[in-house]
Amino acid sequence: MFGDNFPFSKFQLYSSTANRKQSSVIVFLVDGKPADIWDYHRFSGLDPQGFSSKGMATGLTWLTYEMSRWVEEHLEEEADGPAKVSVGYRVFTVDESSSVQEELVVVQDGQAWPRS
């Protein structure tokens, strides 16, 4: 479980994902730590069209679209923000012993301003 999100489903109702061994969850990072993207605005150095999971399985595509849209609506390319931010994916894999392994894959780095 990642926050309120469970990236794996074993229910046959979702038959295409029932045997999935890997899933991912988009994450917004500030200074390398998870943060709420909606607490920031005036983004620079990020390309919202590049937030795609790039072939990694995810059940949270809607969240990727919402985050992308937020950044696109709040771009300010000509200035450097005070916060160093990244967009990436926490990739979860189930190994042979049924343990969940986690890897962070950063897809973009930029800057942003905190909303006050």
The 8 nearest C-alpha neighbors of each residue, nearest first, counted from 0:
[[1, 5, 4, 2, 3, 6, 7, 91],
 [2, 0, 4, 3, 5, 6, 24, 89],
 [1, 3, 4, 0, 5, 24, 6, 33],
 [2, 4, 1, 5, 0, 6, 24, 59],
 [5, 3, 1, 2, 0, 6, 24, 59],
 [4, 6, 0, 7, 1, 3, 8, 2],
 [5, 7, 22, 4, 58, 23, 8, 57],
 [8, 6, 5, 22, 9, 19, 16, 17],
 [7, 9, 10, 17, 16, 6, 13, 5],
 [8, 10, 17, 11, 7, 18, 16, 13],
 [11, 9, 12, 8, 13, 17, 14, 16],
 [10, 12, 14, 13, 17, 9, 16, 15],
 [11, 13, 10, 14, 17, 9, 15, 16],
 [14, 12, 11, 15, 16, 10, 17, 8],
 [13, 15, 11, 17, 16, 12, 10, 18],
 [14, 16, 13, 17, 18, 19, 11, 12],
 [17, 15, 19, 14, 18, 13, 8, 9],
 [18, 16, 9, 14, 19, 8, 11, 15],
 [19, 17, 16, 20, 9, 15, 14, 8],
 [18, 20, 16, 21, 17, 7, 22, 15],
 [19, 21, 93, 92, 18, 22, 94, 7],
 [22, 20, 92, 91, 19, 93, 56, 23],
 [21, 23, 56, 57, 91, 6, 90, 7],
 [22, 24, 90, 57, 89, 91, 88, 56],
 [23, 25, 89, 88, 57, 26, 59, 90],
 [26, 24, 88, 87, 89, 63, 23, 27],
 [25, 27, 87, 88, 86, 24, 28, 33],
 [28, 26, 86, 33, 34, 85, 36, 87],
 [29, 27, 33, 32, 85, 31, 84, 34],
 [28, 30, 84, 31, 32, 83, 34, 33],
 [29, 31, 83, 32, 84, 28, 82, 85],
 [30, 32, 28, 29, 33, 85, 84, 83],
 [33, 31, 28, 29, 30, 34, 27, 84],
 [34, 32, 28, 27, 29, 26, 31, 35],
 [35, 33, 28, 27, 29, 36, 32, 26],
 [34, 36, 37, 38, 27, 33, 39, 28],
 [35, 37, 38, 39, 27, 34, 66, 40],
 [38, 36, 39, 35, 40, 69, 66, 114],
 [37, 39, 36, 114, 35, 113, 40, 34],
 [40, 38, 113, 114, 37, 112, 36, 111],
 [39, 41, 112, 42, 73, 111, 114, 113],
 [42, 40, 73, 75, 74, 111, 112, 43],
 [43, 41, 111, 74, 75, 40, 110, 73],
 [44, 42, 76, 110, 75, 45, 109, 74],
 [43, 45, 109, 110, 76, 108, 46, 42],
 [46, 44, 109, 43, 47, 107, 108, 42],
 [45, 47, 49, 48, 44, 50, 107, 71],
 [48, 46, 67, 49, 50, 71, 45, 70],
 [49, 47, 46, 50, 67, 51, 71, 45],
 [48, 50, 47, 51, 46, 106, 107, 45],
 [49, 51, 47, 48, 67, 52, 63, 86],
 [52, 50, 53, 49, 63, 48, 54, 60],
 [51, 53, 55, 54, 50, 56, 88, 57],
 [54, 52, 51, 55, 50, 49, 56, 106],
 [53, 55, 52, 56, 51, 57, 23, 22],
 [56, 54, 52, 53, 57, 23, 22, 21],
 [55, 57, 22, 23, 54, 21, 58, 52],
 [58, 56, 23, 22, 59, 24, 55, 60],
 [57, 59, 60, 6, 56, 22, 23, 24],
 [60, 58, 61, 57, 62, 24, 63, 25],
 [59, 61, 63, 62, 58, 57, 64, 52],
 [60, 62, 64, 59, 63, 65, 58, 66],
 [63, 61, 65, 64, 59, 60, 66, 25],
 [62, 64, 60, 66, 61, 65, 67, 25],
 [63, 65, 67, 61, 62, 66, 68, 60],
 [66, 64, 62, 68, 67, 63, 69, 61],
 [67, 65, 69, 63, 68, 64, 62, 70],
 [68, 66, 47, 64, 70, 65, 69, 63],
 [67, 69, 71, 65, 66, 70, 64, 72],
 [70, 68, 66, 72, 67, 71, 65, 73],
 [69, 71, 73, 67, 72, 68, 74, 47],
 [70, 72, 68, 73, 69, 74, 47, 67],
 [71, 73, 69, 70, 74, 68, 67, 41],
 [74, 72, 41, 70, 71, 40, 42, 69],
 [75, 73, 42, 41, 71, 70, 76, 43],
 [76, 74, 41, 43, 42, 77, 78, 73],
 [75, 77, 43, 78, 74, 44, 42, 79],
 [76, 78, 75, 79, 43, 44, 74, 42],
 [79, 77, 76, 80, 75, 43, 42, 41],
 [80, 78, 110, 43, 81, 77, 111, 76],
 [79, 81, 111, 110, 112, 82, 78, 43],
 [80, 82, 112, 111, 79, 83, 110, 113],
 [83, 81, 111, 110, 80, 84, 112, 29],
 [82, 84, 110, 30, 29, 109, 81, 111],
 [85, 83, 29, 109, 110, 28, 108, 82],
 [86, 84, 108, 28, 107, 27, 109, 87],
 [87, 85, 27, 107, 26, 106, 105, 28],
 [86, 88, 105, 106, 26, 104, 25, 85],
 [89, 87, 25, 104, 24, 26, 103, 90],
 [88, 90, 103, 24, 23, 102, 104, 25],
 [91, 89, 23, 102, 101, 88, 22, 103],
 [90, 92, 101, 22, 100, 21, 23, 99],
 [93, 91, 21, 100, 99, 20, 94, 101],
 [94, 92, 99, 20, 97, 98, 100, 21],
 [93, 95, 97, 96, 98, 92, 99, 100],
 [96, 94, 97, 93, 98, 99, 20, 92],
 [95, 97, 98, 94, 93, 99, 100, 92],
 [98, 96, 94, 93, 95, 99, 92, 100],
 [99, 97, 96, 93, 94, 100, 95, 92],
 [98, 100, 93, 92, 91, 97, 94, 101],
 [101, 99, 92, 91, 93, 98, 102, 94],
 [100, 102, 91, 90, 92, 89, 99, 103],
 [103, 101, 90, 89, 104, 91, 100, 88],
 [102, 104, 89, 88, 90, 105, 101, 87],
 [103, 105, 88, 87, 106, 89, 102, 90],
 [106, 104, 87, 107, 86, 88, 103, 85],
 [105, 107, 87, 86, 104, 50, 108, 85],
 [108, 106, 86, 85, 105, 45, 87, 109],
 [109, 107, 85, 84, 45, 86, 44, 110],
 [110, 108, 44, 84, 45, 43, 83, 85],
 [109, 111, 83, 80, 43, 84, 82, 42],
 [110, 112, 42, 80, 82, 41, 40, 39],
 [111, 113, 80, 40, 39, 41, 81, 82],
 [114, 112, 39, 38, 115, 40, 111, 82],
 [115, 113, 39, 38, 40, 112, 37, 41],
 [114, 113, 38, 39, 112, 40, 37, 41]]
